[in-house]
């Protein structure tokens, strides 16, 4: 049996479709173009203010290669209300396009494959936040006949989600905290797309792994395997708003710092954790707390700044830290990450990046930081990746 495959049978089809429509009596006057790369945005971006003073649009552009051979994505333009907001060249695409289920990026989609392009569109101060987004994509479609492989498509139209962003208090108190793996270009949280209960969620899209340095810039001093060696271990964790406690998990043991636990079940990944209902379908998750440290119960109301637990190293955790995120549902996985803005903090510097951070965390060497002098007071923004942050009173 011969099965007709798109492109392999139809150079004629490919070349002529756009020519036919205007002459067809009784047919709609719409040009018809093959779009072998299907584009779609599942979760529209919610604009928020970053600690860099820019409004960010963070979202994923889904790409499906509906053809029988590889497609190379050569350029992507993000268009807002008719204006190009951002242009990603081949190298930028290659760093941001991740095939479904993979954590490595690539600039090409294998035949019959799906991928997500992780986007972070930053708008300089004074620029209007667009109402509508679309995308122009330049492709090389290997399945198309010679001479027709270079294509341009538009798609992935979406309306920007202008719901109000949660304005919250700090989850911790004190100084020299590091916003590790925070928004928007670090990969561990922002790109943690997971298939759960029948759809893809990015619950950790705006999650932060909070860690802390001591006065000498060390994330830990003393034995690496000892919990007490870590600056953040035992720090009080605070309610970020007047809220209702909707989930408490306790009783998970501390891990040994320095390595991830093996064979941890999905429902134990958060370790000891709390979920607060902030109202308006916004939920805050605190994960990896010390066993026995949680001071609140499910159904209890808490107030802004209330001590609710202590930073630990439980669940799927390599060192003591606080994983904090806000989502649109009371679940740490089957919910969609939402941005939030912290009402008041200081940016005192920025680490030299994820790699430098990983080395400092692993070796106990001082974290290389570029200090901001003077520190910048920020009112109502999300602490972005690798910023060094002090919270109120310090
Ligand atoms: Zn985390």
Boltz pocket constraint, residues with backbone or C-beta under 6 A from the ligand:
constraints:
  - pocket:
      binder: B
      contacts: [[A, 189], [A, 207], [A, 208], [A, 209], [A, 323], [A, 324]]
      max_distance: 6.0
